């Protein structure tokens, strides 16, 4: 999200997305049959992912991990890996990759980011 959240007032975009997801999950899905019920469940999952992206407070960790390696975005890092720049620096690369993948999983699939 760009700009301060208060700039647009309430409800926030995340609150609106959550409200639509709740409505679909609690009112629409139980009132429909397959295959519509399945598609409603998919739509709810998409909205929950968008909600997590909008409220994400951990993106700074991923940005910091990239910056620590000298990159401003993932495509730059991927190009450097393909070019062999980290062939002898895997110990430096691995923590950053864990941070990036962990962040992505926390938003896209909560719970999968935890390693037990």
C-alpha positions in Angstrom: 0.0 0.0 0.0 1.3 3.4 -0.8 0.8 6.5 1.4 -0.5 6.6 4.9 -3.5 4.3 5.6 -5.4 7.1 7.3 -5.3 9.2 4.1 -8.5 7.4 2.8 -10.3 7.0 6.1 -12.3 4.1 7.2 -13.1 1.5 6.3 -9.6 0.7 5.0 -9.1 -1.3 1.8 -8.2 -4.3 4.0 -11.3 -3.9 6.0 -13.4 -3.8 2.9 -11.8 -6.9 1.4 -12.3 -8.7 4.7 -16.0 -7.7 4.8 -16.6 -9.1 1.3 -14.7 -12.3 2.1 -16.8 -12.7 5.3 -20.0 -12.2 3.3 -19.1 -14.7 0.7 -17.9 -17.2 3.2 -20.7 -16.9 5.7 -23.7 -16.0 3.5 -23.1 -17.0 -0.1 -21.2 -20.2 0.2 -23.6 -22.0 2.5 -26.5 -20.9 0.2 -24.9 -22.4 -3.0 -24.2 -25.8 -4.3 -21.2 -27.3 -6.2 -19.6 -26.0 -8.4 -20.5 -22.5 -7.3 -19.7 -23.2 -3.7 -16.2 -24.2 -4.7 -15.7 -21.0 -6.7 -16.9 -19.0 -3.8 -14.3 -20.7 -1.6 -11.6 -19.9 -4.2 -12.8 -16.2 -4.2 -12.7 -16.1 -0.4 -9.1 -17.4 -0.4 -8.1 -14.8 -3.0 -9.6 -12.0 -0.9 -8.0 -13.3 2.3 -4.6 -13.2 0.5 -5.2 -9.6 -0.7 -6.2 -8.7 2.9 -2.9 -10.2 4.2 -1.0 -8.2 1.6 -2.7 -5.0 2.5 -2.0 -5.5 6.2 1.4 -7.0 5.9 3.8 -5.5 8.4 6.8 -7.8 7.7 7.6 -6.7 4.1 10.5 -4.7 5.6 12.3 -8.0 6.5 12.3 -9.1 2.9 13.4 -5.7 1.7 16.2 -5.7 4.3 17.3 -9.1 3.3 17.6 -8.0 -0.4 19.3 -4.8 0.5 21.8 -6.8 2.7 22.9 -8.5 -0.5 23.0 -5.3 -2.5 19.8 -5.6 -4.4 16.6 -3.6 -4.6 14.3 -6.3 -5.9 14.0 -10.1 -6.5 14.6 -10.0 -10.3 18.0 -8.4 -9.7 18.9 -11.1 -7.2 17.6 -13.9 -9.5 19.8 -12.5 -12.3 22.8 -12.5 -10.0 22.2 -16.1 -9.0 21.8 -17.1 -12.6 25.1 -15.3 -13.4 26.9 -17.3 -10.8 27.6 -14.4 -8.4 26.7 -16.5 -5.4 28.3 -19.8 -6.4 30.9 -19.3 -3.7 28.7 -17.3 -1.3 25.8 -19.7 -0.5 26.2 -19.1 3.2 25.5 -15.4 2.6 22.6 -16.1 0.2 20.7 -18.7 2.2 19.4 -16.5 5.1 18.2 -13.9 2.6 16.4 -16.6 0.5 14.8 -17.9 3.7 13.5 -14.5 4.6 12.1 -13.8 1.1 10.4 -17.2 0.8 9.2 -17.1 4.4 7.6 -13.7 3.8 5.9 -14.8 0.7 4.5 -17.9 2.4 3.3 -16.0 5.4 1.1 -13.9 3.0 0.1 -16.5 0.5 -0.2 -19.6 2.7 -0.2 -18.7 6.5 1.3 -21.5 8.5 3.5 -22.8 5.8 6.1 -20.2 6.7 6.8 -21.9 10.1 9.5 -24.5 10.3 9.1 -27.0 13.1 
